[in-house]
Amino acid sequence: MMSSNKKYDVIWNPDSVIDLTQYVKYAKTTTNDVYDKANILLSYRPQTNGHSVMFKGFEYDGYKWINVKNIILLYEVLEKEKIVAIEACYFANNEESAEIFYGINPKEGWD
């Protein structure tokens, strides 16, 4: 069995939990829904289930991200420990997230 098939523990940075509690009301979901979905998506093969952050100058450049119920979770995979560490989260439907994660310049419009 390949090591990528083994289960990873998903842990949350306390600051990301605080942010999550603020964003769920805008995303019209619950913290439990986000926790459950994150565990399902990131417990197995977290390297392939997310996208790489490639926004120069962003503090999480080089991390992975995934959109869970309109909440963007930024995480790193600690391979040796079999841990996925969620370091931060953002609300997906705003200008900052559009630019950082989707490469959309909100100032250009939809021409």
C-alpha positions, 0 to 999 in steps of 0.5 A: 500500500502506498503511503499516500493512501494512509489516513491523515489527521486534520488539525486546525490552527486556533486562529483559523477556527476563530475566522471560520466562526465568522465566515460561516454566517456569510457562507450560509453553512455551519462550522460542523459542516465545514469540519466534516467536509474538510475531514472527508476531503483532506484525510486521504491524498490531501496533496491532490485534493487541493490547489497550490497557492501561487500568489506572490507576496501572500503569506501562504504562498506555496501552501495548498487550498481547497474550497469547502462550502464557500470557505477557502481553507489554507493548509500544509501537509506534514507528510512524516506525521500524516497531518493536514494542518489548516492554517487559515481560512477565508470567505470565498465570495469576495474580491480578495479571494477572487484575486488570490485564489482564482486569479481574477482581477476584481477591478477589471470587471466582466467585459 
